[in-house]
């Protein structure tokens, strides 16, 4: 069987997708990714655009999804499905990714707010003569204001 020229051998595809052969084979086993073609010898060939799917899998993993959950979410390439069904499945997948991204951004914004609070408090530490140590419970509570330290300062002092 002749393999179309625009397809990439699995090794070349792995390099382009910044992954390895084992991962690609595992993704196939999990139903996350399918080769576009196989040679007579069984070699896998992928479309260059399949790298987008590998990147999406990686992105979803970074958002905390397990591969089984990702497989369910990416179950959009089903033969025999009518166009309306396909579009709805794609819409559901995109909306779920958007929801996960929104949760992650809220979490990161919360972390950033904690850093800002710690930095502001740290500025007030400039004029303090106390050195954080075990003898003063690492300045907990603050030796000057007697208030608890921001969580990040407490962790770092």
C-alpha positions as CSV (number, residue, x, y, z in Angstrom):
1,X,0.0,0.0,0.0
2,X,1.4,3.4,-1.0
3,X,1.6,5.9,1.8
4,X,0.6,9.5,0.7
5,X,3.6,11.9,0.6
6,X,2.0,14.4,3.1
7,X,2.0,11.9,6.0
8,X,4.8,11.6,8.5
9,X,6.4,8.4,9.7
10,X,5.8,7.9,13.5
11,X,9.4,8.9,14.4
12,X,9.2,12.2,12.4
13,X,5.8,12.9,13.8
14,X,7.0,12.3,17.3
15,X,9.8,14.9,16.8
16,X,7.3,17.4,15.4
17,X,4.9,16.8,18.2
18,X,7.7,17.0,20.8
19,X,6.9,13.6,22.2
20,X,8.1,10.0,21.9
21,X,7.0,6.8,20.1
22,X,5.9,5.2,23.4
23,X,3.6,8.1,24.1
24,X,2.1,8.0,20.7
25,X,1.5,4.3,20.8
26,X,-0.1,4.7,24.3
27,X,-2.3,7.5,23.0
28,X,-3.5,5.2,20.2
29,X,-4.2,2.4,22.7
30,X,-6.2,4.9,24.8
31,X,-8.2,6.0,21.8
32,X,-6.8,9.5,21.9
33,X,-5.0,9.5,18.6
34,X,-5.2,7.4,15.5
35,X,-2.6,7.1,12.7
36,X,-3.9,8.3,9.4
37,X,-2.5,5.2,7.7
38,X,-0.3,2.2,8.2
39,X,2.3,0.8,5.8
40,X,2.2,-2.8,4.6
41,X,4.8,-3.4,7.3
42,X,2.6,-1.9,10.0
43,X,4.4,1.4,10.4
44,X,2.2,4.2,11.6
45,X,1.9,7.4,9.6
46,X,0.3,10.6,10.8
47,X,-1.1,13.8,9.3
48,X,1.0,16.8,10.1
49,X,-2.1,18.5,11.6
50,X,-2.4,15.6,14.1
51,X,0.2,17.5,16.1
52,X,-2.6,19.8,17.1
53,X,-4.4,16.9,18.8
54,X,-1.2,15.9,20.6
55,X,-0.8,19.5,21.9
56,X,-4.5,19.6,23.0
57,X,-4.0,16.3,24.9
58,X,-1.0,17.9,26.6
59,X,-2.9,21.1,27.4
60,X,-5.8,19.2,28.9
61,X,-3.3,17.2,31.0
62,X,-1.9,20.4,32.3
63,X,-5.4,21.5,33.3
64,X,-5.5,18.4,35.5
65,X,-7.5,15.9,33.4
66,X,-6.6,12.2,33.4
67,X,-6.1,10.5,30.0
68,X,-9.4,8.6,30.4
69,X,-11.2,11.9,30.9
70,X,-9.4,13.4,27.9
71,X,-10.4,10.4,25.8
72,X,-14.1,11.0,26.7
73,X,-13.8,14.7,25.9
74,X,-12.0,14.2,22.6
75,X,-14.5,11.5,21.4
76,X,-15.5,13.7,18.5
77,X,-14.1,11.7,15.6
78,X,-16.8,9.1,15.3
79,X,-17.6,7.6,11.9
80,X,-21.2,7.8,10.8
81,X,-22.1,10.7,12.9
82,X,-24.1,13.5,11.2
83,X,-22.7,17.0,11.0
84,X,-25.0,18.4,13.7
85,X,-23.8,15.7,16.2
86,X,-20.2,16.3,15.3
87,X,-20.5,20.1,15.8
88,X,-22.3,19.6,19.2
89,X,-19.5,17.2,20.4
90,X,-16.8,19.7,19.4
91,X,-18.8,22.5,21.1
92,X,-19.0,20.5,24.3
93,X,-15.3,19.8,24.2
94,X,-14.4,23.4,23.6
95,X,-16.7,24.6,26.3
96,X,-15.3,22.1,28.8
97,X,-11.7,23.3,28.0
98,X,-12.8,26.9,28.4
99,X,-14.4,26.0,31.9
100,X,-11.1,24.3,33.0
101,X,-9.1,27.3,31.8
102,X,-11.3,29.7,33.7
103,X,-10.9,27.6,36.9
104,X,-7.1,27.6,36.4
105,X,-7.0,31.3,35.8
106,X,-9.0,32.0,38.9
107,X,-6.6,29.8,40.9
108,X,-3.5,31.5,39.4
109,X,-5.1,34.9,40.1
110,X,-5.6,33.9,43.7
111,X,-2.0,32.8,44.0
112,X,-0.8,36.1,42.4
113,X,-2.9,38.0,45.0
114,X,-1.2,36.1,47.8
115,X,2.2,37.0,46.3
116,X,1.2,40.7,46.1
117,X,0.1,40.7,49.8
118,X,3.4,39.1,50.8
119,X,5.4,41.6,48.9
120,X,3.5,44.5,50.5
121,X,4.1,43.1,53.9
122,X,7.8,42.4,53.0
123,X,8.2,46.0,52.2
124,X,7.1,46.9,55.8
125,X,9.7,44.4,57.1
126,X,12.5,46.6,55.7
127,X,12.4,48.9,58.7
128,X,12.0,46.1,61.3
129,X,15.1,45.1,63.4
130,X,13.9,41.5,64.1
131,X,15.7,38.7,62.2
132,X,13.3,35.8,61.5
133,X,14.6,32.8,63.5
134,X,13.4,29.9,65.6
135,X,13.8,32.0,68.7
136,X,11.0,34.4,67.6
137,X,9.0,31.7,65.8
138,X,10.3,33.1,62.4
139,X,8.5,36.4,63.1
140,X,5.1,34.7,63.5
141,X,3.2,36.7,64.5
142,X,4.8,39.9,63.2
143,X,7.0,41.3,65.9
144,X,6.1,44.8,65.0
145,X,2.3,44.6,64.4
146,X,1.6,41.4,66.3
147,X,-0.6,40.3,63.4
148,X,-0.2,37.0,61.6
149,X,2.1,37.0,58.6
150,X,0.8,36.5,55.1
151,X,0.9,32.7,54.3
152,X,3.8,33.0,51.8
153,X,5.9,35.0,54.2
154,X,5.1,32.6,57.0
155,X,6.2,29.7,54.7
156,X,9.4,31.5,53.6
157,X,10.5,33.0,56.9
